[in-house]
Amino acid sequence: MSRGSLLIAAAALLTASACTPPQTDIVATTTEDVGDYRLIQTVEGRRLLGRVCVANPTHADEIARRIVQQVASMHYEQVQLELYAQSAPLRLYVWTPNGEREGSIENSRNACAEPAGD
C-alpha cells in the first residue's frame, strides 16, 4: 500500500470514528436523536430532583437514562425524574444505588408549562 493510500485510509477512519462517538461521550448525549428536552433540577442534600419537559414523548425512557448517565459521577443517593410532554405527565423515574423504579406523577406542575430559564 502506498503512503498516499495509507494517509487516505487513516483520514477515512478518523472521519468515521468522529461521526459515531461512543454513548459514554458527552457529545453522544445531545438531543439530535431523541428530540429537545429541558431539565429543571433541584438538589436536596444527596438527592437530585428533576422535572423534565420532553418534545418527543416516545423517547422519554432514553432521555431519562441519558440524564442519569450524565449525573452518575455526582454520586447522588437518589435521582428522581418526573417526565412531561407538553400536554400531560408521562412517568416518574427513581434511581438509587439499589436499583430503579417507575411510577406515576402525582400533584406536580408540568415542567413544560414553565418558562425556559435561558
Backbone as ProteinMPNN parsed JSONL, in Angstrom:
{"seq_chain_A": "MSRGSLLIAAAALLTASACTPPQTDIVATTTEDVGDYRLIQTVEGRRLLGRVCVANPTHADEIARRIVQQVASMHYEQVQLELYAQSAPLRLYVWTPNGEREGSIENSRNACAEPAGD", "coords_chain_A": {"N_chain_A": [[0.857, -1.172, 0.0], [0.602, 2.18, -0.85], [2.072, 5.227, 0.441], [0.377, 7.445, 0.168], [-2.133, 6.193, -0.141], [-2.315, 5.03, 2.35], [-2.471, 7.284, 4.01], [-4.922, 8.341, 3.162], [-6.651, 6.258, 3.908], [-6.281, 6.325, 6.682], [-7.279, 8.885, 7.253], [-9.943, 8.54, 6.492], [-10.749, 6.645, 8.366], [-10.471, 8.086, 10.773], [-12.359, 10.107, 10.301], [-14.728, 8.606, 10.153], [-14.838, 7.547, 12.755], [-15.08, 9.883, 14.182], [-17.616, 10.68, 13.53], [-19.275, 8.917, 14.8], [-19.525, 8.87, 17.881], [-18.847, 7.175, 20.998], [-21.464, 6.024, 23.253], [-20.845, 6.852, 25.822], [-19.614, 9.213, 25.539], [-19.836, 12.7, 25.996], [-20.737, 14.221, 23.831], [-22.307, 12.391, 22.513], [-24.604, 12.384, 23.943], [-26.361, 14.33, 23.131], [-29.258, 16.082, 21.873], [-29.934, 15.31, 19.333], [-30.9, 12.788, 18.373], [-33.058, 12.175, 20.0], [-34.735, 14.283, 20.356], [-35.632, 17.573, 21.58], [-35.196, 18.473, 25.029], [-35.843, 19.708, 28.329], [-34.445, 20.286, 31.444], [-35.418, 20.898, 34.695], [-33.959, 21.339, 37.623], [-33.45, 20.435, 41.087], [-31.441, 20.27, 43.929], [-31.379, 18.439, 46.819], [-29.7, 17.934, 49.543], [-28.215, 14.884, 49.165], [-29.754, 14.204, 47.016], [-31.065, 14.356, 43.766], [-33.564, 16.093, 42.286], [-35.603, 16.205, 39.593], [-37.491, 17.807, 37.031], [-38.648, 17.197, 33.869], [-39.148, 18.421, 30.673], [-40.176, 17.062, 27.729], [-39.821, 17.078, 24.215], [-40.415, 15.038, 22.451], [-42.295, 12.546, 23.323], [-42.039, 9.775, 22.859], [-39.435, 9.148, 23.266], [-38.909, 9.308, 25.954], [-37.952, 7.416, 27.886], [-35.28, 6.973, 27.062], [-34.24, 9.565, 27.262], [-34.414, 9.997, 30.033], [-32.624, 7.991, 30.876], [-30.238, 8.973, 29.795], [-29.909, 11.394, 31.187], [-29.53, 10.447, 33.795], [-27.161, 9.01, 33.366], [-25.437, 11.129, 32.769], [-25.259, 12.463, 35.227], [-24.16, 10.615, 36.903], [-21.544, 10.622, 37.928], [-21.723, 12.344, 40.034], [-22.59, 11.038, 42.236], [-25.139, 10.825, 43.582], [-27.469, 9.942, 46.146], [-29.99, 9.448, 45.418], [-31.758, 9.788, 42.39], [-34.355, 11.442, 41.084], [-36.68, 11.695, 38.602], [-39.198, 13.447, 36.973], [-41.045, 13.121, 34.142], [-42.451, 14.978, 31.485], [-44.766, 15.576, 28.83], [-45.813, 18.071, 26.475], [-48.565, 18.219, 26.847], [-49.276, 16.553, 29.008], [-48.463, 14.667, 32.054], [-45.9, 12.156, 31.929], [-44.234, 9.957, 33.132], [-42.758, 8.835, 36.233], [-39.443, 8.444, 37.283], [-37.187, 6.782, 39.388], [-33.991, 6.496, 40.63], [-31.704, 4.689, 42.571], [-28.817, 3.577, 44.469], [-29.553, 0.948, 44.88], [-31.128, 0.181, 42.769], [-33.677, 0.748, 40.24], [-36.888, 2.324, 39.715], [-40.199, 2.765, 38.389], [-42.977, 5.002, 38.205], [-46.12, 6.738, 38.67], [-46.82, 10.22, 38.149], [-47.719, 12.496, 40.596], [-49.59, 15.281, 41.644], [-47.911, 17.54, 40.765], [-46.395, 20.356, 39.143], [-46.542, 20.742, 35.662], [-43.612, 20.515, 33.9], [-43.33, 21.453, 31.345], [-45.011, 23.565, 31.234], [-43.742, 25.646, 32.388], [-41.817, 28.622, 32.01], [-38.869, 28.776, 29.958], [-35.645, 29.02, 31.384], [-33.573, 30.414, 30.109]], "CA_chain_A": [[0.0, 0.0, 0.0], [1.43, 3.383, -0.943], [1.943, 6.168, 1.55], [-0.826, 8.243, -0.096], [-3.299, 5.357, 0.165], [-2.331, 4.867, 3.792], [-2.974, 8.535, 4.58], [-6.351, 8.434, 2.857], [-7.327, 5.271, 4.756], [-6.244, 6.828, 8.057], [-8.206, 10.017, 7.321], [-11.298, 7.995, 6.43], [-11.013, 6.009, 9.652], [-10.67, 9.154, 11.754], [-13.628, 10.76, 9.996], [-15.803, 7.692, 10.532], [-14.924, 7.451, 14.218], [-15.527, 11.18, 14.668], [-19.048, 10.796, 13.281], [-20.022, 7.984, 15.638], [-18.905, 8.795, 19.187], [-19.439, 6.171, 21.885], [-22.537, 6.535, 24.092], [-20.327, 7.447, 27.042], [-19.097, 10.522, 25.168], [-20.808, 13.76, 26.226], [-21.304, 14.607, 22.535], [-23.315, 11.394, 22.143], [-25.816, 12.565, 24.732], [-27.092, 15.501, 22.669], [-30.678, 15.859, 21.584], [-30.15, 15.055, 17.905], [-31.672, 11.587, 18.057], [-34.199, 11.98, 20.899], [-35.548, 15.495, 20.411], [-35.288, 18.526, 22.639], [-35.749, 18.33, 26.367], [-35.376, 20.727, 29.263], [-34.412, 19.779, 32.812], [-35.487, 21.842, 35.805], [-33.467, 20.476, 38.702], [-33.24, 20.899, 42.45], [-30.64, 19.322, 44.707], [-31.679, 18.439, 48.249], [-28.721, 17.032, 50.147], [-27.619, 13.96, 48.188], [-30.819, 13.816, 46.087], [-31.352, 15.22, 42.623], [-34.969, 16.053, 41.902], [-35.695, 16.872, 38.298], [-38.698, 17.778, 36.215], [-38.126, 17.238, 32.506], [-40.101, 18.632, 29.585], [-39.654, 16.406, 26.527], [-40.527, 17.423, 22.982], [-40.849, 13.808, 21.797], [-42.583, 11.603, 24.405], [-41.656, 8.394, 22.561], [-38.05, 8.964, 23.693], [-38.808, 9.657, 27.38], [-37.094, 6.462, 28.589], [-33.886, 7.225, 26.687], [-33.856, 10.859, 27.832], [-34.182, 9.775, 31.464], [-31.395, 7.22, 31.008], [-29.103, 9.853, 29.499], [-29.722, 12.334, 32.301], [-28.93, 9.682, 34.903], [-25.782, 8.726, 32.974], [-24.667, 12.361, 32.855], [-25.039, 12.874, 36.62], [-23.663, 9.465, 37.674], [-20.297, 10.954, 38.627], [-22.042, 13.178, 41.197], [-22.841, 10.079, 43.319], [-26.343, 11.11, 44.352], [-28.105, 8.778, 46.77], [-31.221, 9.221, 44.668], [-32.084, 10.677, 41.274], [-35.789, 11.319, 40.821], [-37.03, 12.483, 37.425], [-40.579, 13.459, 36.506], [-41.021, 13.481, 32.722], [-43.703, 15.534, 30.99], [-44.95, 16.041, 27.462], [-46.47, 19.381, 26.503], [-49.964, 18.139, 27.256], [-49.591, 15.683, 30.145], [-47.35, 13.957, 32.681], [-45.593, 10.866, 31.319], [-43.946, 8.985, 34.19], [-41.767, 9.136, 37.257], [-38.328, 7.503, 37.378], [-36.377, 6.962, 40.593], [-32.792, 5.676, 40.653], [-30.91, 4.651, 43.796], [-27.784, 2.549, 44.324], [-30.178, -0.374, 44.95], [-31.889, -0.129, 41.559], [-34.55, 1.794, 39.714], [-38.319, 2.009, 39.659], [-41.03, 3.72, 37.661], [-44.273, 5.226, 38.816], [-46.888, 7.821, 38.068], [-46.574, 11.537, 38.726], [-48.89, 12.992, 41.308], [-49.584, 16.619, 42.241], [-46.734, 18.331, 40.433], [-46.573, 21.242, 37.998], [-45.959, 20.258, 34.41], [-42.38, 21.24, 33.57], [-43.489, 22.081, 30.043], [-45.808, 24.774, 31.42], [-42.887, 26.668, 32.973], [-40.965, 29.288, 31.01], [-37.454, 28.376, 29.927], [-34.799, 29.93, 32.125], [-32.371, 30.657, 29.315]], "C_chain_A": [[0.9, 1.231, 0.0], [1.159, 4.312, 0.23], [0.685, 7.03, 1.391], [-2.097, 7.477, 0.248], [-3.447, 5.17, 1.665], [-2.885, 6.113, 4.48], [-4.469, 8.701, 4.341], [-7.145, 7.471, 3.738], [-7.382, 5.754, 6.201], [-7.222, 7.982, 8.228], [-9.652, 9.535, 7.315], [-11.68, 7.35, 7.751], [-11.275, 7.048, 10.73], [-12.004, 9.863, 11.537], [-14.793, 9.886, 10.432], [-15.947, 7.616, 12.037], [-15.384, 8.766, 14.816], [-17.034, 11.345, 14.506], [-19.884, 9.88, 14.183], [-19.358, 7.851, 17.009], [-19.565, 7.72, 20.054], [-20.508, 6.808, 22.778], [-22.031, 7.188, 25.373], [-19.766, 8.839, 26.791], [-20.194, 11.565, 25.377], [-21.471, 14.188, 24.931], [-22.423, 13.649, 22.141], [-24.619, 11.589, 22.902], [-26.56, 13.843, 24.356], [-28.514, 15.117, 22.325], [-30.957, 15.488, 20.136], [-31.043, 13.856, 17.615], [-32.872, 11.351, 18.971], [-35.132, 13.189, 20.963], [-35.135, 16.369, 21.588], [-35.891, 18.112, 23.973], [-35.125, 19.382, 27.263], [-35.508, 20.182, 30.673], [-34.457, 20.944, 33.782], [-35.11, 21.028, 37.031], [-33.324, 21.215, 40.02], [-32.401, 19.842, 43.141], [-30.994, 19.525, 46.176], [-30.752, 17.436, 48.909], [-28.051, 16.197, 49.076], [-28.661, 13.448, 47.196], [-30.94, 14.848, 44.978], [-32.805, 15.014, 42.262], [-35.096, 16.839, 40.605], [-37.066, 16.734, 37.678], [-38.247, 18.061, 34.794], [-39.277, 17.41, 31.523], [-39.489, 18.028, 28.331], [-40.494, 16.781, 25.313], [-41.093, 16.187, 22.296], [-41.067, 12.729, 22.868], [-42.172, 10.156, 24.128], [-40.216, 8.104, 23.0], [-37.843, 9.265, 25.181], [-37.869, 8.718, 28.136], [-35.618, 6.736, 28.315], [-33.395, 8.552, 27.251], [-33.561, 10.706, 29.316], [-32.875, 9.018, 31.677], [-30.169, 8.104, 30.79], [-28.848, 10.859, 30.626], [-29.062, 11.63, 33.471], [-27.465, 9.378, 34.598], [-24.911, 9.973, 33.134], [-24.371, 12.782, 34.29], [-24.465, 11.759, 37.488], [-22.411, 9.796, 38.476], [-20.523, 11.832, 39.854], [-22.375, 12.324, 42.426], [-24.024, 10.467, 44.206], [-26.863, 9.821, 44.978], [-29.401, 8.432, 46.052], [-31.323, 10.258, 43.551], [-33.545, 10.408, 40.949], [-36.135, 12.258, 39.671], [-38.505, 12.317, 37.103], [-40.536, 13.929, 35.061], [-42.409, 13.871, 32.246], [-43.63, 15.754, 29.487], [-45.66, 17.389, 27.58], [-47.856, 19.297, 27.126], [-50.233, 17.349, 28.537], [-48.337, 15.11, 30.787], [-47.148, 12.602, 32.011], [-45.339, 9.803, 32.383], [-42.868, 9.505, 35.119], [-40.713, 8.045, 37.241], [-37.562, 7.817, 38.655], [-35.224, 5.975, 40.538], [-32.117, 5.815, 42.003], [-29.799, 3.633, 43.577], [-28.358, 1.132, 44.331], [-30.992, -0.743, 43.714], [-32.757, 1.041, 41.142], [-35.989, 1.335, 39.751], [-39.022, 3.102, 38.876], [-42.345, 3.859, 38.402], [-45.016, 6.315, 38.083], [-46.605, 9.115, 38.822], [-47.862, 12.026, 39.367], [-48.624, 14.403, 41.827], [-48.315, 17.422, 41.989], [-47.048, 19.205, 39.222], [-45.871, 20.679, 36.78], [-44.759, 21.126, 34.045], [-42.484, 21.956, 32.239], [-44.281, 23.383, 30.142], [-44.968, 25.929, 31.973], [-42.03, 27.319, 31.897], [-39.528, 28.813, 31.101], [-36.634, 29.443, 30.618], [-33.515, 30.242, 31.403], [-31.793, 31.942, 29.713]], "O_chain_A": [[1.856, 1.305, 0.773], [0.145, 4.192, 0.918], [0.003, 7.313, 2.376], [-3.022, 8.024, 0.849], [-4.56, 5.152, 2.191], [-3.673, 6.011, 5.42], [-5.196, 9.153, 5.226], [-8.201, 7.834, 4.256], [-8.406, 5.61, 6.869], [-7.921, 8.054, 9.239], [-10.49, 10.062, 8.048], [-12.815, 7.492, 8.206], [-12.208, 6.899, 11.519], [-12.699, 10.182, 12.501], [-15.751, 10.385, 11.022], [-17.066, 7.62, 12.55], [-16.023, 8.766, 15.868], [-17.66, 12.078, 15.271], [-21.094, 10.075, 14.3], [-18.703, 6.846, 17.284], [-20.735, 7.398, 19.847], [-20.458, 8.012, 23.031], [-22.739, 8.009, 25.956], [-19.472, 9.567, 27.739], [-21.342, 11.351, 24.987], [-22.664, 14.491, 24.93], [-23.39, 14.062, 21.5], [-25.639, 11.008, 22.532], [-27.31, 14.384, 25.169], [-28.916, 13.962, 22.471], [-32.119, 15.363, 19.752], [-31.862, 13.908, 16.698], [-33.636, 10.414, 18.74], [-36.204, 13.115, 21.565], [-34.386, 15.947, 22.469], [-36.95, 17.487, 24.033], [-34.031, 19.881, 27.0], [-36.563, 19.674, 31.052], [-33.641, 21.863, 33.707], [-35.849, 20.131, 37.437], [-33.113, 22.427, 40.069], [-32.628, 18.646, 42.956], [-30.919, 20.635, 46.702], [-30.985, 16.229, 48.843], [-27.396, 16.732, 48.181], [-28.483, 12.386, 46.599], [-30.919, 16.054, 45.224], [-33.231, 13.898, 41.967], [-34.731, 18.013, 40.545], [-37.717, 15.694, 37.78], [-37.549, 19.043, 34.539], [-40.246, 16.652, 31.537], [-38.405, 18.432, 27.911], [-41.723, 16.799, 25.376], [-42.129, 16.263, 21.635], [-40.111, 12.068, 23.275], [-41.975, 9.386, 25.068], [-39.821, 6.942, 23.095], [-36.707, 9.457, 25.615], [-37.066, 9.18, 28.947], [-34.802, 6.732, 29.236], [-32.244, 8.651, 27.677], [-32.562, 11.231, 29.806], [-32.098, 9.368, 32.565], [-29.18, 7.994, 31.515], [-27.698, 11.135, 30.969], [-28.131, 12.165, 34.074], [-26.617, 9.479, 35.484], [-23.77, 9.878, 33.588], [-23.337, 13.398, 34.547], [-24.301, 11.945, 38.694], [-22.239, 9.299, 39.588], [-19.596, 12.04, 40.636], [-22.432, 12.845, 43.54], [-23.923, 10.441, 45.432], [-26.715, 8.74, 44.408], [-29.854, 7.288, 46.069], [-31.017, 11.435, 43.739], [-33.923, 9.294, 40.587], [-35.912, 13.466, 39.754], [-39.004, 11.199, 36.976], [-40.043, 15.022, 34.782], [-43.402, 13.21, 32.548], [-42.574, 16.077, 28.942], [-46.058, 17.792, 28.673], [-48.271, 20.202, 27.849], [-51.32, 17.465, 29.103], [-47.276, 15.065, 30.163], [-48.112, 11.971, 31.576], [-46.121, 8.863, 32.528], [-42.17, 10.476, 34.827], [-41.04, 6.86, 37.191], [-37.317, 8.982, 38.967], [-35.435, 4.769, 40.414], [-31.973, 6.921, 42.523], [-29.834, 2.894, 42.593], [-27.712, 0.208, 43.837], [-31.494, -1.863, 43.618], [-32.598, 2.164, 41.62], [-36.284, 0.142, 39.809], [-38.51, 4.211, 38.721], [-42.77, 2.96, 39.128], [-44.601, 6.762, 37.014], [-46.203, 9.097, 39.986], [-48.939, 11.977, 38.772], [-47.56, 14.68, 42.381], [-47.713, 17.932, 42.934], [-47.866, 18.839, 38.378], [-44.741, 20.198, 36.864], [-44.889, 22.342, 33.9], [-41.804, 22.958, 32.018], [-44.228, 24.212, 29.234], [-45.437, 27.067, 32.02], [-41.568, 26.646, 30.976], [-39.033, 28.49, 32.18], [-36.894, 30.636, 30.459], [-32.46, 30.327, 32.032], [-30.767, 32.352, 29.171]]}, "name": "protein", "num_of_chains": 1, "seq": "MSRGSLLIAAAALLTASACTPPQTDIVATTTEDVGDYRLIQTVEGRRLLGRVCVANPTHADEIARRIVQQVASMHYEQVQLELYAQSAPLRLYVWTPNGEREGSIENSRNACAEPAGD"}
